[in-house]
Amino acid sequence: MSHNHGGCCGHGNHGGPDVGVSIEDADGLGCQYSLYQKINLAEVACLNETVDGSGQLVFKPWDRRLDKTDCVVSDADEELLWNIPFSGNVKLKGVIVVGGEGQSHPQKMRLFKNREHMTFDEARAQADQEFDVVKDPQGQVEYPTKVVSFSNVHHLTIHFPSNYGDDETKVYYIGLKGEFFKSNRVGVVNTVYEARPMMEDHKQDLKDLNISHNAQF
């Protein structure tokens, strides 16, 4: 499964990639890294995955982050890109990545907010935030996001453009930390579309009234 795309360009908004921070009490983070429950897993798409659907398996409970049963392996080259829709709005506060052994671990991570169905070509644009990713087979490094930038997120794109030198990239776990809010987006859209027929009905009523009035003379 091949794909055509250009290389990644641009840096973080402040001029360079951000870095992660070490976690002291990793065992106590289960309740914080629970946004996987708010992902529309059936709609998650991972581009350049070797096995179709494997990209959905990296979003799992915190206590399974070190479970190596399932993973995603890149196909044509080292790049991987996730399109992740949520069931509402989230305020994203942090990301943890458990990558593959040795050189197959992701080296860079780029995040995009609310850009649905992104492709590798579109990912050449400047990301909303970029990180230098360290090898973290135990899930002990957190990448804190700019909360101001990642509030009201209904769709998240994660792009791993490179690894540490292997031909393929491997990812076992992606953890997302933050707050969840129910979305009213569908209701707003319905309101807009329902208002239009009502206006058209009103115009037709006025037209019928004018015709009836003219017919009396």
N, C-alpha and C positions, 0 to 999 in steps of 0.2 A: 504494500500500500504506500505509494509514493505521494508526495505533495510538493507543490512549487511555492516557494516563498523566499523573501529576502532576509537579510540579517537584521538583528535588532539595532535600533538606534536610539539616541537620547538617553538622558539620565533622569534622576528624580528632580522634582521641582526646585530643590535647593542646590542643584548642581552636581550631585553625585549619589550613588546608591547608599541606602541605609544599611545598618547591620543589626544582627540579633543580640539578645541578652540572655545570659544563662539563668536557668530556673533553679532555685534552691530546693523548693518543696514540690517536685513534680507529681508526687502521688496525690496531692491535695487539689489538683486542678480539674478533676473529672467534671464537676458541676459547671465550671467556667467554659470548658471546651465541649459544649453541647449543641452548637449550632448545626451540626450534621443532621439533627432531628428536624430542622426547618428547611432542609434542602429538598427540592422536587427531584428526587433521585432518578426517576424515570426519564426526566428531561435533561439530565446532565450529559454533556458531550465532551469527550476527550479526543482531540485531534492527534493523529500519528500514533495511536496506541496499537500494539501488535495484535491484541485480542479484543475484538469488539465488546464493549460493555465493561471492560475491566476498570475503566476510569471511575466507575461508580463505586467500586469496592474499597477505595482508599478513604472514604468518609465513613467512619465507624466510631464506636464508643472509645473514650479515653483509655480505658483499661485494656483495650485491644490494640493500642497503637504499636506495640512491639510484636504483634502477631504477623509472622511472615508467610502465612498461608496464601494470601492474595496480594498481588502487586500489579503495577502498570509498568510495562516495558515499552520504550519507544521503538518505532519500526524503521522508517527510512533513514533517520539520522537521530541526533541526540535531542531534538526539540519535542516538547510536549505542551499542549495548550488545553486548559479546561474552561468550558462555559458552564457556569453554575447558577441556575435560577433558584431563588428562595420562594417560599410560600407566603411571604410577607416582606416587610422591610426590616433590615438589620442594621445595627450600628457595629461595624466590624472593628475589633480592638486588637486582635493579634492572630498570627498564623504560626503553626508549627509544621515542619516537614521532616518526615523520616524517610530518607532516601536509601538507595542501594549501597551495597558494599563497595569499597575501593573507589575507583574512578567513575563509577556509574551514578554517583550521588549528584543531584542538581547543584550547580555553582551559582546561578543567578535566578532570581525570581522577580517577575514584573506583574503588578496588579492593575486591573482596569475596573472602573465602577460603571455599572449600568450601560454597558455596550453589548447588547445581545448578539449572539451568533457570530462572534468574532472569528476571523480567519488568521492564518499566519501572516498574510500580507498586511492586514489591518493592524496586526500587533507590532508592526514597524513604527507605529505612531508613538509619541511620548506617553509613557505609562503614568498613571496617577501616583504610583510609588514603586520604587525599585529597591531590591535588597541584594547584597552579597550574601550568599548562602554557604554556611560552613557544613562540613560533614558531621551529621548528627544522627547516628544509628540508634540512639537511645531516646530521642525526642526530648532533649533537655535544653533546647535553644528556642526562644520565642522571638518572633519578628513583630514588634509592635507597630501598628498602623497609625497613620495620622487620622485621628478620630474625626476631626473636622471634615476631612476629605471623604471619609468612608461612613458618613451618616446617611440614613435613608437609602441603603443599598438593597435593590431587589434582584440584581444580577451581578455576579462577580466573575471576572475572567482572570485566571492564573496562568501565566506563561513562563515556562522554564526554557530559556533559549539555549542553555549550554550546561555541560557537566564538567567533571574534572579530567576529561581526556578520553573517556571510553567512547566506543561507537554507538552505544545505546545508553539511555537514561532509565533508571529504575526508581520507582516511588512506591512505598508501602503504606504511607499514612499522610493525610493532610488534615490538620486540626484547625478549626476556626473558632475563635473566642469573640464573644460580643453579646449584644442585647437584641431581642426580637420584638417586633411590633406588628400587629395585624395591619394588613394593607387595605386601603379603601380604593385602590386604583381601579378595580373592576367596576365598583359602584359608580365612580365618577364617569367612566366611559359609558356605562349604561344610561346614566342621567343625560349625558350629552346627546346620545343617539335617540333617546326617548323624547327629548325636547323638540327635536326637528320635526317628527311627524305631527306633534301637537301644533306647531306653528303652521305647518302646511294645512292642517285641518281648519285652523282659524282663518287662513287666507281663503280657503274654499268656501267657508261659511259666509264670508263677506261678499265673495263673488256671487254666490247664489242669492244673497239678499239684494244685491244691486240688480240682478236680472229680474227678480220678482218685483222689485219696486218699479223698474222701467216698464214692465209688462202691464202695469195698471194704467198707464197713460196712452 
